[in-house]
Structures are given as structure tokens and as C-alpha cells.
Amino acid sequence: MSESSPRLELNEDILLEGNNSIPPPNIHKAADKSSDLVDTVELFKTILDSKLGELKSELIQEQDCLKRKIKEDVTLKFKGEGNRIQYTFNEELLDTVNKLSKFIPNSYTQAYRLVLDITDKIKSRNKKIRIADSSPAGWGTVREYESNAVASDSEDERKIRQAETRAIRTSKEKSKSRQQPYPKNPPRQQPAESYGNPAYAQHYQRNQQQPFRGSFARREPCSIDMCHYFSGHPTATPQPNRSSKVGPELHSPVIVNDKYLDTINDQFSTCFLDNDHIESFLEQVQYFENCQSYDKFKGVKGRLACHVKYWENIGACPFVLDTIKNGYVIPFIDTPFKMYHRNNRSARQNTEFVTKSIEDLVQIGCVIKVPFQPYVVNPLSVATQKSARSLAQVVGRIISITPVIGNVARIMSKFCYMEIESRIGWDIPITGYKPVEVLSELKFWLENVTMINYRKLGHYSKSSVVIYSDASNIAAGAYTVELENKIFHKMWTCSETVQSSTWRELKAIELALFSFKNSFTGKTIKWFTDNQNCVKIVNSGSMKENLHIIAKSIFSFCIQKGISIDIQWIPRKENEKADYISKMVDFEDWGVTHIFFNFLNDMWGPYSIDRFASVENRKVMRFNSLFWQPDSEAVDAFSHVWTNENNWLVPPINLVIRSIKHIIACKARGTLVVPKWTSAAFWPLIFDKHLIYQDYVEDVIVFKNTDGIYKQGSNKNTIFGIEPFGSPVLAVLLDAS
């Protein structure tokens, strides 16, 4: 309270006089003023503490930054850029951990923020390592990547590509401005890129024209050449007079006989610019000639040289003998100039692999170390895997020609698409999801792109065959229109039944196409199906491997047979006949085992045709079936002549009598397998009433133990194939010829 405020003094006498004589004090007003003052002081204290805390935090951060800068600028200097980057990252991580240890006892919020900061730094670091490892420019790409901020994560991949481009461009500019360690060669014709034998200048006399040798004019000496003539072995080092100074007009060429350029009539001469050049060249030749001790090598080199006497005794020609003694020498058209090339980028990026490979070659003696720079040094390269981006670029070019070549562009590139979709990253080498299939597709385009890259304008082909197909969970069916009304039907196996409806519909198209191959060859087909997925897959393939394999099989078969398919979807109500065929059940889908067939085939065979079979239970390559099936020779076996065939007959029971009568009518030969049912209608056609063979029956074998004779097919509701079978089985040899 201030001094000017009125004061209220109370004593005992005043209090005893009564309430009316006491002035009313303003007690509540004083209390409110005191409370406001306390709140103001507390608020001011809170704001001040907050500002001081922020100031302290900023001072600590500036101090830490200054300390890190001093460490970077003063304490350590690194030779390798990668080591410096890694050390800096580790220092930042260590500082953050130290801060974390200080904040944990006092502020859990600050500690949690630092933990998140550490996590972000580690993720960012790992990302940069992957970028540097996958980019040809290495850490240069990372530096360019960090120098350009990005607006959103969606642009991050484009930012990486731009950074890589800038880093490679910067690296090329630096390499252009770098001083060359060796002088550039004078202009000349393109030299050969390598030589096979290190003994570069040994004698190589020929008594006949060398292989791969073309005619060329002899080089005459020039007025600007210095010439040094010598006789004897070409590796004898000449001793020119270095002290004498001869003017340019008196220079004569230095000429060395080169075994690579020997001709029939005379020796071609290789000219060198000066004596230092020829001396260096001959010193290298001498060194390599002294290395020709084949006993030092662990490989196959020198094996023939150990047996040169044998080749001399059999009269081998001089070319063969010289090759055995000295190795094959590449016949250069012109002598290469001295040159030195750096290793290619692929070798520099795989230094560990290159070093190990060279050490292995040195160890087995395929290459040798030399104490000087060889005459010609060619670059090393490493065959590296291509990235998903490179494969995508190739596939994109293939798809771009779809308007010209049609659906083949999509069908013959699906495995490449699968490989691209299985990528880890765009610039990471592909993992080889389906390497054989991918290479097969790429080889197809390499061999055929020039032949199929055209289209006839105005070409029209009228559909000559119409076919409808359908598939159920029981069987596949199809029928043709205006083509003898052929019908295809096949029961599904147990493994095929569990497949998807699209797979069964697509398989029905493939099997029907195979079944009618003789009628469809060279024709244009209008194909109707009630499955929309099949229309798309037949035209373009599928990203599902099991479906694409069928689509590719259809495409390949059509190419081989010259068939053109125009496939179209129709509603199910317009495909009722094919739907009915696909739901038919073949109750006679049973047969005999291969063991039983082989037993009779060894005894009474070989059999040439199976008259009652399907593609699943046939016993020989040629067979007749109830409906058309792949590889079926004919349907309705009784409409064909059985003469001149050894027929294998396992007919349905209701067709046994007709089979016997037909073999008699055709005067044919065959083996009939039937149950021993004495009360059956076919029994009198095998035995008479005295159990004597009929005239056309040559022999009968009775199998009382029927285990392993019959087997079931897709129809499981049959007595044939159930163990044990209820009666013995007869094998009847028929011959009505």
C-alpha cells in the first residue's frame, strides 16, 4: 500500500463503542490488489525464465558449432574425401549423443527430440551411401544432391538423377583440363586394339602367305626419318652416335625388320621417329624374349612346345611349327604406335575384383609383371550388371513400335517387365528374377527387330474359321463353325482343377488351338470366349507368370503355323454350346498302367497306334480319341481302317463287340484288354461254347492278380482302377489278316 492511502487505527475503546461508530474498512479491495501484484510478478518471472532458457540454448548451439568448425579447420586433415565425410558424420552423431546424456535427467522432451534427430541423421546417411554406391560419379552425386534443396519427397528421385548428371559433367570437365601424362600420338590410321603375344618383335619368317593378310604398299623412307641399319637378330640393340648432331635435312629413317609385317617377297620395314624410340622398343622385346621359359607357367601355355618334335616328325608345315614354338602372332596391317590408356570406368569402380583377377592370372602364369610401361597399354573393363533403369529404357523403345508390329511388342517383353517390377531401386543392378526368360526375350528382339519392323498398309485378311471355347471346373470345350463342326473336349486333371478360372479359360484356348492345328494352319481365326481377361492376355500377355507362359505359347504356335487370331469377348448366353461341352463328363476316362502296357508291348508289340485313348492316358504317340485333343490323329476310331497297324485296344465295355467286329472287317491285328466276364456279351466272340479260341484269336493271357493293371483318370466314379479289381483280366491277341 502507498503512503497516501488512508490508514485505519483501531483500539479496544473504539471497538467497545459499537459498530455504528466504526468506519467501514475496504478489506476485499486490498486483497484483490495484492493478488494481482503476485500474479504479475509470477508471469514476469516465467517469461524471463523462458527467454533466458532460449538464450542459453542458442549460446550452447553456437558454441557447439564453433567447436566443430575449429575441429574441422584445425585439428584433422584427411587424404580421402570419403573418410572426411564419414568422420564428420560420426562427430555430429557423437555430439548429439552427448547432448542426449545431458538432457535425459532434466528434460525428457529435449531427449526425445535428440533421439529423433539421431534417427533422421542415420537414415539420411544410409541413403547418401546408397546413392554414392550406385552412382557412377560416387560421392560427387551426393554433394550435388545436397547442394540443391527439393520441395517435396515426390521429386527426390528426379533430384538424384539431376545430381548424378551434374556430378558426371563436373568430373568430365576436370578430366579434360587435366594434364596428359603422355604426349598424344600423331594422327594416323586406327591401330589394332590389342596384341596377343608379348614377344612383340620376334622373327616370324613365312614361306607362304600369312592368314588375314591383305596386300599393301611398301613404305619408302622419307627425308625426315633417321635410319639405322643393322643385321642379325632384330633384338640386338643398336648403338647410335648420340653426340653427333645432324640437321633435319640429313636425317635418314630408322628401320627395323618387324616379324608382323613379313611378306613373301621382301620384308616390310617399320619406321620409328628417333633412336630413343627404337632403343626402348628393343629393350622391351629383349625382356619378353627372355621370359619365354615355359616351365614357369602353370597354365596350358607351352604344352605344345614340349612336343614340337612330334609335329616335326609328322611333317607339319612351317606356319604350324612356328606357332607351336613361338605362339600365334597377330598379323597387324600396320604397326601400332606407342600408346597408353587408362582403365575404363567399370574397372575403376571394381578395383578389388580387378586386382584379385590380375593376381590370379599372374599366379597361374597367364600374364607377367614387367618393370616398365609396355609399348601398348590397353584399358581394362569389367562386365557389370545393368540397372533396372537401363532395362526399362530398352523395353520402352520396344513398346514404342507397337503401332507397327502389333501385340508382339507386349507379349515378348512381359518377362522384362517382371524383372523391372522386382527391382530394389532404379539405379541398382537387377537381381535376375527370371534371367533365362529375360535373356530369351532380349535375344528375340536382337535377332528379329529388323525383320518384323514393318507393316503393310491396307492389308486385310478375312476370317476363314470361327470357333467358340469355354472352360468349367470339370473340363475344357470348344467347337468350330463352318469347318466340319469339329469339337474339342478334355477333362481337367486334379492339378488343373484347382487353377483359377482365367487360367482354365486360357488353357482351353491353347489346347483347342493345338487340337485343330492341321485345320487352322495358315488361316485367320475369329475366336469367341466369354472371359474378358483372356482377350487381353492373348493380345498383350500377363504380368502373372503362369498366365503369360500360356499366352506366349499361343503366340509362338501361331507364328510357327502362320495362324492369325482375332479374339473377341461375347456374353455367356451367346456361348451356351461351348459351355455345355465344357461341362460334359467322360465316364470312360480310365486306362491301364504303363507297366502292364510295357509287359504286353515286349511280348506282342511294338504297337503302332492306341485306338481308344486321350492325351493323358495314351500309350503310344499316335492315338484316336472321343473328341479332338492335342496330338490326336483322329476321332471316332471306327471311321478309319485298322489294316497294316498293330492296334492297342482298351475300349469301353460297351464298345468291345464293335472293336472285335471292326478288326475282323479290316483284317487287322491287335491286342484287346478286357475283364474276364464270362456272362458278358463279348465273351462268345473270344471263346466258343467249348472254351476254344475263335479263328481270329491267336492267344489269350489270363491275369488273376489284377493289382497294377487298371488306373483311374479324371473320373473317380468308376470301378476300373480301384484295388482290388473284382475279376481277372484277359489280354487277347487278335489277328484277322
BELZI-V364985 format. One record per backbone hydrogen bond with DSSP energy under -1.0 kcal/mol. NH is the residue of the N-H (numbers start at 1). CO is the residue of the C=O. E is the energy in kcal/mol with one decimal. If there is no record, write none. Layout:
BEGIN
nh=NH co=CO e=E
nh=NH co=CO e=E
END
This chain:
BEGIN
nh=15 co=11 e=-1.8
nh=16 co=12 e=-1.6
nh=17 co=13 e=-1.1
nh=22 co=19 e=-1.1
nh=30 co=26 e=-1.2
nh=31 co=27 e=-1.8
nh=32 co=28 e=-2.0
nh=33 co=29 e=-1.7
nh=34 co=30 e=-1.8
nh=35 co=31 e=-1.9
nh=36 co=32 e=-2.1
nh=37 co=33 e=-1.6
nh=38 co=34 e=-1.6
nh=39 co=35 e=-2.2
nh=40 co=36 e=-2.1
nh=41 co=37 e=-2.0
nh=42 co=38 e=-2.3
nh=43 co=39 e=-2.4
nh=44 co=40 e=-2.4
nh=45 co=41 e=-2.2
nh=46 co=42 e=-2.3
nh=47 co=43 e=-2.4
nh=48 co=44 e=-2.3
nh=49 co=45 e=-2.5
nh=50 co=46 e=-2.2
nh=51 co=47 e=-2.4
nh=52 co=48 e=-2.6
nh=53 co=49 e=-2.3
nh=54 co=50 e=-2.3
nh=55 co=51 e=-2.6
nh=56 co=52 e=-2.4
nh=57 co=53 e=-2.4
nh=58 co=54 e=-2.5
nh=59 co=55 e=-2.4
nh=60 co=56 e=-2.3
nh=61 co=57 e=-2.4
nh=62 co=58 e=-2.7
nh=63 co=59 e=-2.3
nh=64 co=60 e=-2.6
nh=65 co=61 e=-2.7
nh=66 co=62 e=-2.5
nh=67 co=63 e=-2.4
nh=68 co=64 e=-2.6
nh=69 co=65 e=-2.4
nh=70 co=66 e=-2.3
nh=71 co=67 e=-2.1
nh=72 co=68 e=-2.5
nh=73 co=69 e=-2.6
nh=74 co=70 e=-2.3
nh=76 co=71 e=-1.3
nh=84 co=80 e=-1.8
nh=85 co=81 e=-2.3
nh=86 co=82 e=-2.3
nh=87 co=83 e=-2.6
nh=88 co=84 e=-2.5
nh=89 co=85 e=-2.2
nh=90 co=86 e=-2.2
nh=91 co=87 e=-2.3
nh=92 co=88 e=-2.3
nh=93 co=89 e=-2.3
nh=94 co=90 e=-2.4
nh=95 co=91 e=-2.5
nh=96 co=92 e=-2.1
nh=97 co=93 e=-2.0
nh=98 co=94 e=-2.2
nh=99 co=95 e=-2.3
nh=100 co=96 e=-2.2
nh=101 co=97 e=-2.1
nh=102 co=98 e=-1.2
nh=103 co=99 e=-2.3
nh=104 co=100 e=-1.9
nh=107 co=103 e=-3.0
nh=111 co=107 e=-1.7
nh=112 co=108 e=-2.4
nh=113 co=109 e=-2.1
nh=114 co=110 e=-2.1
nh=115 co=111 e=-2.0
nh=116 co=112 e=-2.1
nh=117 co=113 e=-2.1
nh=118 co=114 e=-2.5
nh=119 co=115 e=-2.2
nh=120 co=116 e=-2.3
nh=121 co=117 e=-2.2
nh=122 co=118 e=-2.4
nh=123 co=119 e=-2.3
nh=124 co=120 e=-2.5
nh=125 co=121 e=-2.6
nh=126 co=122 e=-2.5
nh=127 co=123 e=-2.0
nh=128 co=124 e=-2.1
nh=129 co=125 e=-2.3
nh=130 co=126 e=-2.1
nh=131 co=127 e=-2.2
nh=132 co=128 e=-2.7
nh=133 co=129 e=-2.3
nh=134 co=130 e=-2.1
nh=135 co=131 e=-1.5
nh=138 co=135 e=-1.4
nh=140 co=137 e=-1.7
nh=141 co=138 e=-1.1
nh=143 co=139 e=-2.3
nh=144 co=140 e=-2.1
nh=145 co=141 e=-2.3
nh=146 co=142 e=-2.4
nh=147 co=143 e=-1.5
nh=155 co=152 e=-1.3
nh=156 co=153 e=-1.6
nh=159 co=155 e=-2.1
nh=160 co=156 e=-2.1
nh=161 co=157 e=-2.1
nh=162 co=158 e=-2.3
nh=163 co=159 e=-2.4
nh=164 co=160 e=-2.4
nh=165 co=161 e=-2.2
nh=166 co=162 e=-2.3
nh=167 co=163 e=-2.4
nh=168 co=164 e=-2.5
nh=169 co=165 e=-2.2
nh=170 co=166 e=-2.4
nh=171 co=167 e=-2.4
nh=172 co=168 e=-2.3
nh=173 co=169 e=-2.2
nh=174 co=170 e=-2.0
nh=175 co=171 e=-2.2
nh=176 co=172 e=-2.0
nh=177 co=173 e=-1.6
nh=200 co=198 e=-2.5
nh=213 co=210 e=-1.0
nh=225 co=222 e=-1.2
nh=236 co=233 e=-1.9
nh=242 co=240 e=-1.1
nh=250 co=247 e=-1.6
nh=256 co=270 e=-1.7
nh=261 co=258 e=-1.5
nh=263 co=266 e=-1.5
nh=268 co=261 e=-1.1
nh=270 co=256 e=-1.9
nh=272 co=254 e=-1.5
nh=278 co=274 e=-1.6
nh=279 co=275 e=-2.6
nh=280 co=276 e=-2.2
nh=281 co=277 e=-2.1
nh=282 co=278 e=-2.6
nh=283 co=279 e=-2.2
nh=284 co=280 e=-1.7
nh=285 co=281 e=-2.0
nh=286 co=282 e=-2.6
nh=287 co=283 e=-1.9
nh=288 co=284 e=-2.4
nh=289 co=285 e=-2.3
nh=290 co=286 e=-1.8
nh=292 co=289 e=-1.3
nh=293 co=291 e=-1.8
nh=296 co=293 e=-1.8
nh=297 co=294 e=-1.3
nh=298 co=364 e=-1.3
nh=299 co=364 e=-1.1
nh=303 co=300 e=-1.9
nh=306 co=302 e=-1.3
nh=307 co=304 e=-1.7
nh=308 co=305 e=-1.1
nh=311 co=307 e=-1.1
nh=312 co=308 e=-1.9
nh=313 co=309 e=-2.3
nh=314 co=310 e=-1.5
nh=315 co=312 e=-1.0
nh=316 co=311 e=-2.3
nh=321 co=317 e=-2.2
nh=322 co=318 e=-2.8
nh=323 co=319 e=-1.9
nh=324 co=320 e=-2.2
nh=325 co=321 e=-2.2
nh=326 co=322 e=-2.8
nh=327 co=323 e=-1.8
nh=332 co=330 e=-1.5
nh=339 co=375 e=-1.6
nh=341 co=377 e=-1.6
nh=344 co=380 e=-2.1
nh=348 co=344 e=-1.9
nh=349 co=345 e=-2.1
nh=354 co=350 e=-2.4
nh=355 co=351 e=-2.7
nh=356 co=352 e=-2.2
nh=357 co=353 e=-2.4
nh=358 co=354 e=-2.4
nh=359 co=355 e=-2.2
nh=360 co=356 e=-2.0
nh=361 co=357 e=-2.2
nh=362 co=358 e=-2.5
nh=363 co=359 e=-2.1
nh=364 co=360 e=-1.9
nh=366 co=361 e=-1.9
nh=367 co=361 e=-1.1
nh=377 co=339 e=-1.8
nh=388 co=428 e=-1.0
nh=389 co=426 e=-2.2
nh=391 co=387 e=-1.8
nh=392 co=388 e=-2.4
nh=393 co=389 e=-1.9
nh=394 co=390 e=-1.6
nh=395 co=391 e=-2.5
nh=396 co=392 e=-2.4
nh=397 co=393 e=-1.6
nh=398 co=394 e=-1.9
nh=399 co=395 e=-2.7
nh=400 co=396 e=-1.5
nh=401 co=398 e=-1.3
nh=402 co=399 e=-1.8
nh=404 co=401 e=-1.2
nh=405 co=401 e=-2.3
nh=406 co=402 e=-2.5
nh=409 co=406 e=-1.5
nh=411 co=407 e=-2.4
nh=412 co=408 e=-2.2
nh=413 co=410 e=-1.2
nh=417 co=413 e=-1.8
nh=418 co=414 e=-2.5
nh=419 co=415 e=-2.1
nh=420 co=416 e=-2.2
nh=421 co=417 e=-2.6
nh=422 co=418 e=-1.3
nh=423 co=420 e=-1.5
nh=430 co=386 e=-2.3
nh=438 co=434 e=-2.5
nh=439 co=435 e=-2.5
nh=440 co=436 e=-2.0
nh=441 co=437 e=-2.2
nh=442 co=438 e=-2.5
nh=443 co=439 e=-2.5
nh=444 co=440 e=-2.0
nh=445 co=441 e=-2.0
nh=446 co=442 e=-2.1
nh=447 co=443 e=-2.0
nh=448 co=444 e=-2.0
nh=449 co=445 e=-1.9
nh=452 co=448 e=-2.0
nh=454 co=452 e=-2.1
nh=459 co=456 e=-1.1
nh=464 co=524 e=-2.0
nh=465 co=524 e=-1.4
nh=466 co=481 e=-1.1
nh=467 co=526 e=-2.4
nh=468 co=479 e=-2.4
nh=469 co=528 e=-1.8
nh=470 co=477 e=-2.6
nh=472 co=475 e=-2.6
nh=476 co=490 e=-2.5
nh=477 co=470 e=-2.6
nh=478 co=488 e=-2.0
nh=479 co=468 e=-2.2
nh=480 co=486 e=-2.1
nh=481 co=466 e=-2.9
nh=486 co=483 e=-1.0
nh=488 co=478 e=-3.4
nh=489 co=628 e=-1.2
nh=490 co=476 e=-2.0
nh=492 co=474 e=-2.5
nh=497 co=493 e=-1.9
nh=499 co=496 e=-1.1
nh=504 co=500 e=-2.1
nh=505 co=501 e=-2.5
nh=506 co=502 e=-2.5
nh=507 co=503 e=-2.7
nh=508 co=504 e=-2.2
nh=509 co=505 e=-1.5
nh=510 co=506 e=-2.0
nh=511 co=507 e=-2.9
nh=512 co=508 e=-2.4
nh=513 co=509 e=-2.2
nh=514 co=510 e=-2.2
nh=515 co=511 e=-2.3
nh=516 co=512 e=-2.0
nh=517 co=514 e=-1.1
nh=520 co=516 e=-2.0
nh=521 co=517 e=-1.3
nh=522 co=561 e=-1.8
nh=523 co=520 e=-2.1
nh=525 co=564 e=-3.5
nh=526 co=465 e=-3.1
nh=527 co=566 e=-2.1
nh=528 co=467 e=-2.6
nh=529 co=568 e=-1.9
nh=535 co=531 e=-1.0
nh=536 co=532 e=-1.5
nh=537 co=533 e=-2.6
nh=538 co=534 e=-2.7
nh=539 co=535 e=-1.3
nh=540 co=536 e=-2.6
nh=541 co=537 e=-2.7
nh=548 co=544 e=-2.7
nh=549 co=545 e=-2.3
nh=551 co=547 e=-2.1
nh=552 co=548 e=-2.8
nh=553 co=549 e=-1.9
nh=554 co=550 e=-2.4
nh=555 co=551 e=-2.3
nh=556 co=552 e=-2.7
nh=557 co=553 e=-2.3
nh=558 co=554 e=-2.2
nh=559 co=555 e=-2.0
nh=560 co=556 e=-2.2
nh=561 co=557 e=-2.2
nh=563 co=558 e=-2.3
nh=564 co=523 e=-2.1
nh=566 co=525 e=-3.0
nh=568 co=527 e=-2.8
nh=570 co=529 e=-2.0
nh=574 co=571 e=-1.2
nh=575 co=572 e=-1.8
nh=579 co=575 e=-1.8
nh=580 co=576 e=-2.3
nh=581 co=577 e=-2.3
nh=582 co=578 e=-2.1
nh=584 co=581 e=-1.4
nh=587 co=585 e=-1.1
nh=589 co=586 e=-1.3
nh=590 co=588 e=-1.9
nh=591 co=711 e=-2.2
nh=593 co=709 e=-2.3
nh=597 co=593 e=-2.0
nh=598 co=594 e=-2.7
nh=599 co=595 e=-1.7
nh=600 co=596 e=-1.8
nh=601 co=597 e=-2.8
nh=602 co=598 e=-2.0
nh=604 co=600 e=-3.4
nh=605 co=601 e=-1.2
nh=608 co=646 e=-1.8
nh=609 co=646 e=-1.1
nh=610 co=622 e=-2.2
nh=611 co=648 e=-2.0
nh=613 co=624 e=-2.1
nh=618 co=614 e=-1.2
nh=624 co=610 e=-2.4
nh=625 co=634 e=-2.0
nh=628 co=487 e=-2.4
nh=632 co=629 e=-2.2
nh=633 co=623 e=-2.5
nh=636 co=625 e=-1.1
nh=639 co=636 e=-2.1
nh=640 co=637 e=-1.4
nh=647 co=669 e=-2.3
nh=648 co=609 e=-2.5
nh=649 co=671 e=-2.6
nh=655 co=652 e=-2.1
nh=656 co=653 e=-1.3
nh=659 co=655 e=-1.9
nh=660 co=656 e=-2.2
nh=661 co=657 e=-2.4
nh=662 co=658 e=-2.3
nh=663 co=659 e=-2.0
nh=664 co=660 e=-1.6
nh=665 co=661 e=-2.4
nh=666 co=662 e=-2.1
nh=668 co=663 e=-2.5
nh=670 co=734 e=-2.4
nh=671 co=647 e=-2.4
nh=672 co=732 e=-3.0
nh=673 co=649 e=-2.0
nh=674 co=730 e=-1.9
nh=676 co=728 e=-2.8
nh=677 co=675 e=-1.7
nh=680 co=677 e=-1.6
nh=683 co=680 e=-1.1
nh=686 co=683 e=-1.9
nh=687 co=683 e=-2.3
nh=688 co=692 e=-2.1
nh=691 co=688 e=-1.9
nh=694 co=686 e=-1.7
nh=697 co=694 e=-1.8
nh=698 co=733 e=-2.6
nh=699 co=733 e=-1.0
nh=701 co=731 e=-2.2
nh=703 co=729 e=-3.2
nh=709 co=706 e=-1.6
nh=711 co=591 e=-2.7
nh=713 co=589 e=-1.3
nh=718 co=716 e=-1.1
nh=722 co=719 e=-1.4
nh=729 co=703 e=-2.1
nh=730 co=674 e=-3.4
nh=731 co=701 e=-2.3
nh=732 co=672 e=-3.3
nh=733 co=699 e=-3.0
nh=734 co=670 e=-3.0
nh=735 co=696 e=-2.9
nh=736 co=668 e=-2.7
END
